[in-house]
Amino acid sequence: MFIRAGLGALAASSIIALAACGGGSDNDTHEAPKDNRLTVSVDKTSVSWRYSLLEGTRSSPAVVFTGRGTASSLYILAVTPSGQPDPNILRVSIVVDPVASTATASIVPADGLAVGTYTGTLVLKACPVIDCATQYAGSPQTIDYSFQVYSDISILPNEYTAVLPPATASSPFDVSVSLPSDVSAYTATPSDSWITVTNVRPRMFTITLAPGAVGTRSGSVLVAAGAYRTTLTVVQRVE
């Protein structure tokens, strides 16, 4: 699958973008015609990033293209070395800044990927013609990618508010816990002495709030499992 874009009478040193995740595998560089003299470069040849299942898909750090010279037309194409679609990648997003003579390319992972580490390679071509039979100096550029999808600790609810009469403790309240696949235990630590955590079980713990004076006070419970952290916000209103 290709998505192509081009521009006639392209201004000097400007970039226009084209993105795809599959296509031809011919990455040989051939000299462009004499009326199309452009040199392209990138600021990095590898990118790595990570995101959790809870936050959802996150794009890669941007690869920045810079074009120098003149060109009557320019096509930028992202393909895989094999020419086959990469199941890890939804698309390559390219944003153009003609004023700065740059373009940024970001890799967007596919939706619904399982927890794990994903690696691969994309080939970025800069061409004067749509079929990329010829390429500009500096093209192609190979970008290696690696990203991690990880699970995270979560609680339900993530905020608890108790409205109580004076001199009255709250009823016990259960909080559900979902743990990442690589941990099996967690701790639940209250921020203040008026919050008590009891009955810590594999997927749930219980909190109670001590009697308080008229007014509102806030605290929290830090839920931690290995390197994972989340916080239960606790509010007590005494009326």
N, C-alpha and C positions, 0 to 999 in steps of 0.2 A: 504494500500500500504506500503510495506516494501522495504528498500534498505539495504542490509546486507553486512558487510565486516568482515573479520576475518583474523587471522594470526596463523600459526602453529609455535611452538617453540618460543613463544613470549619472548623477552628479559625482564629481571626483571624491573618492575615498568613502562614499556612503555604502551602507550595507542594507540589503533586503533579504528577507528570511524565507526559508522553506523547511518544513519539519515532517518527518515520517519515521516509522519504526520498522520498515521492511524495505525490500527492493533489491535492485541489482547489486552484485558483489564485485563488479569491476572497479577497483580503486586505483588503477594506474593513473599517473599524472601525465598529461600531455600539455604542451605549451599552447597558451591561448593565442588567438590572432593578434597581430601587431597593434590593432586599434583598441584592444582590450588589455591594458597593462595594469594589473592590480596585484598587490601582495597582501595576503591575509595571514594573521597570526592569532593564537589563542593564549590566554593567560595561564591556563593549566591543562594538563593532559590526563588528569584523573580527578574524580570526585567521590566523596564518601559522606554518608549521613545516616541518621536513624530516626525512627518515629515509633510511637506506641500504638497499639490497636485502639486504645481509648481516644487518642487525639485524631486518628485518621491519617490518610495519606498526606505525606509532606514531600514537596519537590526537592530536587537536589540543589546544592549551591550552584550558582550560575557560572557557566563558562563564558568568558567575555572574548568576543571576536573584535579585532581591529583591522580595518582595511586601509591600505595606503596606495595611492595611485589613481588611475582613471579607468573607467569601464563604461561601455555603452549598454551593458546588461549584466546582470548578476543573479545567479540562482544558488541558494544554499540548501543542501540536501543532507538529511540525516538517515543513514542506513545501517544495517547490521553487516558485519563482515561476510556472513553466509548468504545474505540476501533474504533470509527468512524472518518473519516477525519475531520479535523478542517477547515471550509471554510475561516477562517481568515488567515490561514498559507499556504504559498506556499511550504516551505520546512524548515528543520533544517540543517544548514550548519555546519559541524564539521571539524576542522583543527587540525591535529596531530603534535605534537613536540616530537618525541621519545627521543631526547637528554635530554630535560627537564622533561620527563615523565609526560607531560600534554597534554590536548586536550581542544580546545575552541569550544563551541557550540553557534551558533547565529541563532535566529529565523528570517526567511525572510517572511514578510507579503505577502499575495496574491496580485496580480495585480488588479487595478481597484476598490479598495475599496472607498466607498463614505466618505465624511466628517463625523467624529464621533469618538467615543472611543470604542476600542475593547479589550476584556479581555478573558482569558482562562487559561488552565492548560495543561502542557505537563509532561509526566512521562519519565524519562531517566533511562534506565536499563544498567547495566554492567554484562555480562554473559560469561561463559566459553563455552557455546554451542549455536548454531545458533538459536534454538527455545526458548532460554531463560528459559528452564525448571529449571535451577538452576541459581542463581545470586551470585555475589561476595559480600563480606561485604561492607556495605555502599550503596548498591543498593536495591531498586530503589531510585531515587531522584526526588522529585516533584518540578517543576518550574512553578510558577505563572507568567503570563505576562499581561501587560496592555500597549497599545499604542494608540496614538491619531493621526488621520489624520485631518489636518486642511487646510482650504483654505487660500489663501494669496492675498494681493493686488498686482495688476500688471498694468503696463502701456505700451502703444504701440504708438510710439517707446520708447525705454529707452535711446536713445541718439539723440540729434538734433544738426546739424551743419549748420550754415548759412554763406555763402560766400557773402560778401557785398562790394560795392565800398565805399570809404571814405564819411563820413558825411551822411550816409544813414541808416535809421532804417529798420529793417526786416519787412517783411509782417507778419500778424498774422498767427500763426501756432497752429493747434489743436492737443492735446494729448489725446488719449483714455484711460479711466480708468476702470478697472474691480475690484470690491470690494468683499471681503469675504461675505459669507451669513449672518454673525452675526453683520455686521455694515452697515449703510445706508448713512453715510456722511464722507467726507474727507476734508483735507486741502492741499493746494499746496503753499509752501513757498520758494521763490527764495533766493539764497545765496548772490546775489549782486544786487545793485540798477540798473544796466543796463539791468537786466532781469525783465520784468513785467508780472505778471499773471493776467489775466482778464477772465471774462465770465465763472466762475466755475459752471459747470452743473453736474447733477448726474453721468454722465458717460464720461465727457470730460471737459477739460479746455484749455485755449488759452494762448500762450506766445508771446511776442514781445521783440525784442532786440533793445536797444537804439543805435544811431550812435556811432562809435568808431574810434580811430586812427588806422593807418595802423599797422597791426600785428595780433597776435592771442591771444585771452583770453578765459579762461574757467570758468564755474560756474556750478551751479546745481539748481534743484528744488526738495525739499523734499516733497514727497507725503505721507501723514500720515492719517490713519484711525484707531482710537483706538490704540491698541498695534502694529498694522501692519505698516511697513515702506518700502518704496522703493524710489529710486532716479533717476530723469531724469538728465542725463549729457548734458550740453549745451556748445557748442563751437562756437565762433564767429571769423571768419577770415576776416579781412579787407584788400583788395588788391588794 
